Amino acid sequence: MLRIVVCLFFALLFQGSEVLAWGPEGHSAIAEIAQRRLTQQAQSKIELILGENRSLASLSSWADDYRELHPNTAGWHFVDIPLAAQDYEEVRDCSPSPQGDCVIHALQRNLVDLQNESLPNDKRTDALKFVVHFVGDVNQPLHTVKELFGYNDFPVCYFSSPAKNDCVGTNLHAVWDTGLIRSIFWDWGAYVDYLENKWMVEHDISTISEGTPVDWALEAHQAARNVVVAGLTTNEPLGKEYLQAVRPTLDRQIAAAGLRLARVLNDALR
C-alpha cells in the first residue's frame, strides 16, 4: 500500500507540471544565477519596481500561476518550431492564436514595458515577472518543439529517485520540467551552488549570454532534436542512463538561461 501511495504521489507531482517549464526549482535556479550578476544600477531599479527584500527567485514562477487564470497567455511560454526545422519562421512558429502567440514575442513585448518608466509600477512589475520567467522558458528544449505538444503527449516512465528501482508513469516534457532536477538535487540552492562552483568554472561562460531570444530558441531546439528526444520510443523507461546522457545539456541550459537573464536585465535597466 505504501508503494502505491508513493507512486500516486509522484504521478500527480509530474502531472501537475506537464505544461509548465523547468518547474519552480529550475526557474528559481535561473533567477538566482541572474541575481548574482546584476549591476548595481539594475539591482536598484528592480528594488524600486518590486520593493526591497524581494528576490527574483521568489517571483520566477509567477507567470505559470498567472496562466492558470489567463489561458490566453498559454502560448507565451512556447515557440512551436517543427522538430525537423533548422530555422525559426515567425509566421509559421509564432502566429497569433486564442492562447497567445509565442515566447519570443512575449519576451520582446515585456522587455519594452520593463524599460518604459512612464508605465504604472504594477505594469512594470508584471513585465519584470514575465521577463524572468520567459528567459527560462525559451531555454527549455521542449518549449521549442511543436510536435506532440512539446512532447507532453509522449508517455514515458522515469524513476522517482536514483536510489529507487522504480519507474513512475509520466511524459517526456514533465521529465524535463521537473523530473531531472528533482532526481539530482533536493533543493534548487544546491543546484545553483553546483553550477556556480563547478560547471561555470569548467566552461567558458564569456559568450554564453550573447545572442537573441531567437538564437536561444534555436539552440534549445537543436538540443531537443539531438539529445532530448533522440532515439526515444513511447512508454520507454528512462532511468540513470538517460539522466547521465542528458545531464550536460540540462546543466548548460539552466546555466545559460541564468547568464542570459542577467544580461537582459542589465541591458534593460541601465
N, C-alpha and C positions, 0 to 999 in steps of 0.2 A: 504493500500500500504506500509506503514512504517513497519508493521509486516512482510510482505512478504520480504522486503529488509533485515530486521534483520535476519530472518530465513535463507535466502540465504547466508548471510554473515557467520553465524555460520556453516552452512553446508559446505561451502568452507573452512572455517578455520579448521574444523575437517578433511575434505577430504585431505587437504594438508599435514596432519601429519599422514596419515594412516600407513605408513611403517617406521616412524621414531621411536624414543624411548624417552619417557618422554617429548619430546618437549624441546624447549630452556629453559623453566622455570625449569623443573626437572633437566636437565643436569647442568644448571648454579648453582642451589642449591647444587647439589652433589659436584661440583668443589669448591664452596666456603667453604663448610664444610671441605673439604680436605685441602684447602689452609691454613685455620686457624690452622691446626695441623702439618704442615710441620716443620721438623727440620731446623735449620739454615743452615746446610750443604746442605740439599736437596733444600731449597729455593735459596741458592747461585748458585747451579748448574743449576737450572731452569732459573735463570736470565741470566746465561751465554749462555744457549741454545736459549732462547726467546728474550733476551734483557730486559732491565729494564722496569718497569711500565706496564707489561702485565700480567693480571690475568689469572688464569686457567679457570675461568668462561667465559672469553671473547673468548676462543677457544674451549669450551666444545662441541659445536655442529658442529664444522668444518667437522668432519667425515661424517655427513649426507650430507653436501654440496658436499663433495668430491665424495660421492657415486653417486650423480646425473650425474657426468661426467665420472665416472668409475664404470659401472654396474657390473664389475667383482669382486667388493668388497662388493656387497649387502649382501651376505651370512655371511660376517664377523660380522654382527650386531645381529645374532641369533644363537641359537642352537636348532635343531629340535628334541626334545625329545618327544616321544608319550605321550599323556596325561595320559594314564593308567600306564606308566612305573614308576618304583621306583628307577631306576638307570640310569647312563649315560654309553652308549656304543659308543666308539669312531667311529667304523666303521659304525654303524647304524646312529648316530646322527651328525657326523662331517665329512662326506665324501666329497672329492673334487667335485666341480661342476663348470660350466661356471660362476656362481655367487660367487665363492669362497667357502671356507669350512665352518668354524663357528667361533663364537666369542671367544670360548675357545682357539683355535689355534691362532687366530689373536692376541689376547691379549698376549699370550705367546711369539709370534714372535716379537711383538713390544716392549715388555719389554727387550728382548735380545738386540734389536737395540738401545733402550734408554740407556742401560748400556755400550754400545760399544763406548768408547771415540775416537776410531780411525775412526769412520764413519764421513763423511762430516756433518756439522752442520745442513744443511737442512734436511738430512735424520733423524737425531735425533729429530729435531723439529716436523717432521711428526709423528715419533714414539710417542713422548710425547702427541701430539694431539689425536692419536688413543687410547693410554692407558687411557687418561682422559675420553674419550667417551665410550670405551668398558667396563670399570668397571661399568659405569652406565647401559649400555645395559644388561649385564649379570645378573643384579639385577632387571630388569623389568620382572615381572612374565610372561607376554605373549610373551616375546622374548625367552622363553624356551619351547614353546609348538609347536609341529609340526602341529597339526590339524588346518584346516581352515585358513592356512597361518597365524598362530599366532592369530587367531580369527579376522583377518581383514575381513574375509568372514562371519562374524556373525553379521548381522544387528540388531541394537537396536536403541532406541532414548534416548536422555539424555538432561536434562534441561540446558539451556544456562546460568542460574544463579539461586541461591537459591531463589531469590526474585521474580522470574517469574514462573508462572504456565504454562510452555511450554514444548515441547518435540521435540528436533531437531534430525532429522534423521542422523545417523552416524553408527559406528560399535564399537564393544567392545574394539578392540585394540586402536582405536583413543580415546576412553573414558579414557583409562589408560595412553596413551601417553600425552594427554593434558587436556582432559575434567575435570578430577577430580581436578587437581591442580588449574586450572583456575576458577573453581566454588567455591574454598575456599579462595584464596588469589589473590589480584590484582597484586602483584609483587612477584617475587621469593625471594627477600630480606626479605620480611615479613615472608615467609615460613622458611627461614634459621633461623630467629630470634625465631620463634616458636619452631623449632626443638632443637635449642641450649639452649634456656632458659626454656623450659617446657618438651619436650619429653625426651631429654637426661638426664635431672635432675631426671626424674621419672623412668628411666630404667638403668639397669646395662650394661654399654657400654664397659666394660673392655675386654670382649671376643668377641664382635660382629665383630671386624675387623679381627679376625683369620680365618683360613681356606684357601682353594684354589679356583680358579675360578670354578672348578668342584663342589666343595661344595656349592658355592654361587648359581650356576645354579640350582642345585638340590633343594636348599632351596626355590628359587624363583618358581621353577616348582611345588613344593608342595603347595605353596601359590596359584598358579594359579588353581590347581586342587581343593583345599579345600575351597578356598574363592572366587577367582576372577570369575570363571565360574560356581561355584556350584549352581545347581538348575535353571539356566537361560534358557529361551527359546528365539528363534529368534524373532526379532521385538518387544521384550519386552520393555515397557517404564521403564527406570531406573531414579529414582529421589532421593530425600533426603534419603529415606530408604536405598537404595543401597550405597550411599555415606557414611552414618553412619555405615553400616555394614563392608565396606572395608577400612574405614579410618585408623584403626590401622595398617593394612597391608601396605597401601600406605606410611604412616609415617615411618614405620620400614624400608621398602625397600629403601627409599630415604636416611634416616639417615645412614643405614648400608652401602650403596654404598659410601657415603662420607667418612665414617670412614675407609672403606677398601681401597679406593683410596689413602688416606693419608698414610696408612701402606705400600701399594705397592710402592708409590713414595719414601718414606723414606728408604725403603729397597733397592730400585734400585739405589738411588743416594746418597749412603753413602760417 
